[in-house]
Amino acid sequence: MSDAQADAGTAEGQGPVRITEAVADRLAEKRAELFEEFEINDEFPSDVLVEARKRTEDVYAEIEDELEERRDLRDLTAWTTDPADAQDFDDAISIDADEETYTLWVHIADVSHYVHPGSEMWAEAVERCNTVYLPAYTVHMLPPVLAETVCSLVPEEDRLAHTVEMTIDRETLSFEEVDIYKSVIHSDERLTYTEAENRIEEAGAPLHEECNLVYELADQLHEQRKEDGSLVLNPSRDRAHTIVEECMLKANKAVTHELMWDRGVEAMYRVHPQPTPDQWNEALKEIQDLDGVSIPGGSWDEPRKAVNAALEESPGRQLNKIQRAVLKVMPRAKYMNDPFGGHHALNFDIYGHFTSPIRRLSDLINHWIVAENDVPEDLIELCDRASDKEKDGETVERLYKQYMEELHLEGHAINDRGLEVVDDADFAEMDEEERETVHQVPETQR
């Protein structure tokens, strides 16, 4: 690969990564091969698409009817924060505080209102179990015609939501009260992560005070998690990402504690086993041997804290190596119908997913259980299937990225900048220097 091609694939602040039609064909062939091998459905059956389109009809009339049974939160300031290229927005937040407590609302798109047992979309979601994300290509769990419209908390539109309202003690950060209910919300704005960062800085800008207040809470939650022994593999996350991550973790925790302790019901809990002591020692020794990395002597008996300390103090070039050393010994997290064993990486005794029902079956099923207080009869089979399909999706992503590397493409660059296919006619008219900026099939593979 030429220097120009290397720059095209990695430099930030440039336009999309450009590829020839031949490279695009190779990628399409690889996707088709992987999808067939791992039984991933790239197209939705026609009956699923028909049902999805019908559920997007008469939206506003349906929302008005739902107001009789739901809490009307449309006057509550709310906003979404997502990547710049996000196609749907399934979570929004609101924040308030007094001298003793924070009140945090996490609003999640009420997907289970539209997708429920007995529907074609539910059956298809069970087939898929999750959305598969590849660089510049997505295989959705739900039809985009639904996920990107009535199930997306777009700004300046009324939407049906499932709200987790949490009153949180300012001093201990523990729950004073948790209330989970159906609602109607009205998002005031859709922020990208960069825009959210800017709002924190810009005094007088819309949502400036709200963004600062929720970051104040999120930062404390983050520090408390680390102190309690939660593993934090990405220590350099910016403020906007910290807000979203900590608010979603707090909401997920609130919901699954409600299900387990208050209701005592089965649900799709997220269970993450811990490595053996020997496996942890293996990882810590590998980390300790890295150039410029040291683990504080007193933390070896608390491996998660030892890793956190090493990540925070290590040179940036060693970050990926430390992460790989840990992931190598970590057992896979899985879905189970009871939370026995807890979530080791997060150091939560009970945990489950609730905040992404557009892209994960587990969250969709937990929405249904919370709303209906009804557990699917085949819950154990659903847990096993969701765990298996998650593994398949991750394997497909890994193999696809490996193939991209063989074509001298970088998945991270494509995720950051997007992908553009240069048609053959335009490519033929380019001079040699401009052609060098377009990724071609490597000579060894022609």
JOPEMO-V683588 format. One record per backbone hydrogen bond with DSSP energy under -0.5 kcal/mol. CO is the residue of the C=O (numbers start at 0). NH is the residue of the N-H. If there is no record, write none. Layout:
co->[CO | CO]
nh->[NH | NH]
//
This chain:
co->[1 | 2 | 3 | 4 | 5 | 6 | 10 | 16 | 17 | 18 | 19 | 20 | 21 | 22 | 23 | 24 | 25 | 26 | 27 | 28 | 29 | 30 | 31 | 32 | 33 | 34 | 35 | 38 | 39 | 44 | 44 | 45 | 46 | 47 | 48 | 49 | 50 | 52 | 53 | 55 | 57 | 58 | 59 | 60 | 61 | 62 | 63 | 64 | 65 | 65 | 70 | 70 | 72 | 77 | 77 | 78 | 79 | 81 | 82 | 87 | 88 | 89 | 91 | 92 | 93 | 95 | 99 | 100 | 101 | 101 | 102 | 103 | 103 | 104 | 104 | 105 | 105 | 106 | 107 | 108 | 109 | 110 | 110 | 113 | 115 | 118 | 119 | 120 | 121 | 122 | 123 | 124 | 127 | 128 | 130 | 131 | 131 | 133 | 136 | 137 | 138 | 142 | 142 | 143 | 145 | 145 | 148 | 150 | 151 | 153 | 156 | 158 | 159 | 160 | 160 | 161 | 162 | 162 | 163 | 163 | 164 | 165 | 165 | 166 | 166 | 167 | 168 | 173 | 176 | 178 | 180 | 181 | 182 | 183 | 184 | 186 | 188 | 188 | 190 | 191 | 192 | 193 | 194 | 195 | 196 | 197 | 200 | 201 | 204 | 206 | 207 | 208 | 209 | 210 | 211 | 212 | 213 | 214 | 215 | 216 | 217 | 218 | 219 | 220 | 221 | 222 | 223 | 224 | 224 | 225 | 230 | 233 | 237 | 238 | 239 | 240 | 241 | 242 | 243 | 244 | 245 | 246 | 247 | 248 | 249 | 250 | 251 | 252 | 253 | 254 | 255 | 256 | 256 | 257 | 257 | 258 | 258 | 266 | 267 | 268 | 268 | 270 | 270 | 271 | 275 | 276 | 277 | 278 | 279 | 280 | 281 | 282 | 283 | 284 | 286 | 289 | 293 | 295 | 296 | 298 | 301 | 301 | 302 | 303 | 304 | 305 | 306 | 307 | 308 | 309 | 314 | 315 | 317 | 318 | 319 | 320 | 321 | 322 | 323 | 324 | 325 | 325 | 331 | 333 | 335 | 336 | 338 | 341 | 341 | 342 | 342 | 344 | 347 | 350 | 355 | 355 | 358 | 359 | 360 | 361 | 362 | 363 | 364 | 365 | 366 | 367 | 368 | 375 | 377 | 378 | 379 | 380 | 381 | 382 | 383 | 384 | 385 | 386 | 387 | 388 | 389 | 390 | 391 | 392 | 393 | 394 | 395 | 396 | 397 | 398 | 399 | 400 | 401 | 402 | 403 | 404 | 408 | 409 | 410 | 411 | 412 | 413 | 417 | 419 | 419 | 420 | 421 | 422 | 423 | 424 | 425 | 426 | 430 | 431 | 433 | 434 | 438 | 441 | 442]
nh->[5 | 6 | 7 | 8 | 9 | 10 | 13 | 419 | 438 | 421 | 23 | 24 | 25 | 26 | 27 | 28 | 29 | 30 | 31 | 32 | 33 | 34 | 35 | 36 | 37 | 39 | 38 | 40 | 41 | 47 | 48 | 49 | 50 | 51 | 52 | 53 | 54 | 55 | 56 | 58 | 61 | 62 | 63 | 64 | 65 | 66 | 66 | 67 | 68 | 69 | 72 | 183 | 75 | 187 | 188 | 92 | 190 | 192 | 85 | 89 | 152 | 108 | 106 | 78 | 104 | 102 | 169 | 97 | 103 | 167 | 95 | 105 | 165 | 93 | 106 | 107 | 163 | 91 | 161 | 110 | 112 | 113 | 114 | 115 | 118 | 122 | 123 | 124 | 125 | 126 | 127 | 128 | 129 | 360 | 132 | 133 | 138 | 136 | 133 | 139 | 131 | 145 | 146 | 147 | 148 | 150 | 151 | 152 | 153 | 156 | 186 | 184 | 109 | 162 | 182 | 107 | 164 | 180 | 105 | 165 | 178 | 103 | 167 | 175 | 176 | 101 | 172 | 168 | 166 | 164 | 162 | 70 | 160 | 72 | 158 | 155 | 79 | 190 | 81 | 195 | 196 | 197 | 198 | 199 | 200 | 201 | 202 | 204 | 207 | 210 | 211 | 212 | 213 | 214 | 215 | 216 | 217 | 218 | 219 | 220 | 221 | 222 | 223 | 224 | 225 | 226 | 227 | 228 | 229 | 228 | 232 | 236 | 241 | 242 | 243 | 244 | 245 | 246 | 247 | 248 | 249 | 250 | 251 | 252 | 253 | 254 | 255 | 256 | 257 | 258 | 259 | 260 | 261 | 261 | 262 | 263 | 264 | 268 | 352 | 270 | 335 | 272 | 333 | 343 | 279 | 280 | 281 | 282 | 283 | 284 | 285 | 286 | 287 | 288 | 289 | 292 | 295 | 298 | 299 | 301 | 304 | 305 | 306 | 307 | 308 | 309 | 310 | 311 | 312 | 313 | 317 | 318 | 321 | 322 | 323 | 324 | 325 | 326 | 327 | 328 | 328 | 329 | 272 | 270 | 268 | 266 | 341 | 271 | 343 | 346 | 347 | 230 | 342 | 269 | 358 | 359 | 130 | 363 | 364 | 365 | 366 | 367 | 368 | 369 | 370 | 371 | 372 | 378 | 381 | 382 | 383 | 384 | 385 | 386 | 387 | 388 | 389 | 390 | 391 | 392 | 393 | 394 | 395 | 396 | 397 | 398 | 399 | 400 | 401 | 402 | 403 | 404 | 405 | 406 | 408 | 407 | 410 | 413 | 414 | 415 | 416 | 417 | 16 | 18 | 421 | 422 | 20 | 426 | 427 | 428 | 429 | 429 | 434 | 435 | 436 | 437 | 19 | 444 | 445]
//
